[in-house]
Amino acid sequence: MSFRGVRDAVGRRLFRGLGRTNGHIQKTKPVPADVLENGSAYLVIFDTPGTEPDDLEIRYLNGRVKIRIDRFRAYYDGFEMRFPGRSTELDGAVELPADAIVDPEAATARLSEVGTVKIEIPKESSAPIDESNGDEPESEAEEIPIDD
């Protein structure tokens, strides 16, 4: 093998290793998110470029909005993967304010063409109270469907 062949092989292996490391770092870091509020709802925004509606799972549980993304890495005919830098599995979560009383069953989620997920969770005017101890009842995770 020539020097150039060895150099190219080492370069490919190095790029591949760096790409996998970068993908692993993305997988362990939470997806960036913003929480906004107006008089009637909370708006949670996640940045998830390269995501399709079927790639997303969104849940609400006890004041926390969770998102799970399982993206597909597209194959491009005639191209070889040199730097696999984007993770295909991502997670993120945000806490709503401690005093937030919301109706997760009425929540809506939309995915933009550029991969921004906007989850709107309406506020409730009053929350049901558990008479036995005065606390809000524990709820099961609510799945929030993605609107097309």
C-alpha positions, 0 to 999 in steps of 0.5 A, a space after each residue: 500500500 502506498 503512503 497516500 493509501 495509508 494516509 487516506 485510510 487513517 483519515 477515514 478511520 479518524 473522521 469516522 471515530 470523531 463522528 461517532 464521538 460527536 454523535 454520542 455527545 449529542 445523544 447524552 446532551 438534552 435537546 435545546 428547548 425554550 418555555 414560553 407563557 401567555 395568559 392561556 397556555 405554555 409553549 414549549 419549543 424544541 429544536 430537532 432538525 432532520 426529524 420527521 413526525 413519525 420520529 417523535 414521541 412527546 409525553 407530559 408527566 407531573 409538570 414535565 414535558 419529555 421528548 424522544 427522537 429516533 431519527 433515520 439517517 437517509 442513504 444518498 445514492 453515490 455517497 459514502 458516509 465519511 463523518 457520521 456526526 448527527 446522533 439518531 437518538 435524542 432526548 430532551 425534557 423541560 419542567 413547567 413552572 412549579 405553579 403551572 396548572 395545565 390540561 395535557 389532554 388538550 395539548 397540541 404539537 406541531 413540527 415545522 419544515 425546519 425541525 422545530 417542535 412547538 408544543 402548546 399546553 393550555 392552562 386549566 382554570 382549576 385543578 382537581 384536588 384529591 380530597 384525601 390528602 389535599 394534594 393533586 392526584 398522581 397522573 400517568 404520562 400523557 402522550 401528546 400527538 404530533 399534528 401534520 
